[in-house]
Every structure is written in structure tokens, then in C-alpha cells.
């Protein structure tokens, strides 16, 4: 992770927001793979 702490016990507001930002970026970066997977399983 680039922005957020990987420590599962870090529940600070800042870290939660950073985790959300990183998750959004991962989804955006992998959108084509996600869509392909969804098409395969549907």
C-alpha cells in the first residue's frame, strides 16, 4: 500500500480514508479485468 497503513488495527479516520482511496484506485486500474471476470461468471 502506498497511502494507507497495512496494520489491521489502525482505525484512524485518516487511514480509513486512505484505504478507501487505494481501493478506488485499484478498482479503476483493474476495471477491464473485473469486467471480463464478471462476464465469465455471469
Secondary structure as the mmCIF struct_conf table of DSSP 4:
data_model
#
loop_
_struct_conf.conf_type_id
_struct_conf.id
_struct_conf.beg_label_comp_id
_struct_conf.beg_label_asym_id
_struct_conf.beg_label_seq_id
_struct_conf.end_label_comp_id
_struct_conf.end_label_asym_id
_struct_conf.end_label_seq_id
BEND BEND1 UNK A 3 UNK A 4
TURN_TY1_P TURN_TY1_P1 UNK A 8 UNK A 9
HELX_RH_AL_P HELX_RH_AL_P1 UNK A 13 UNK A 29
TURN_TY1_P TURN_TY1_P2 UNK A 30 UNK A 30
HELX_RH_AL_P HELX_RH_AL_P2 UNK A 31 UNK A 41
#
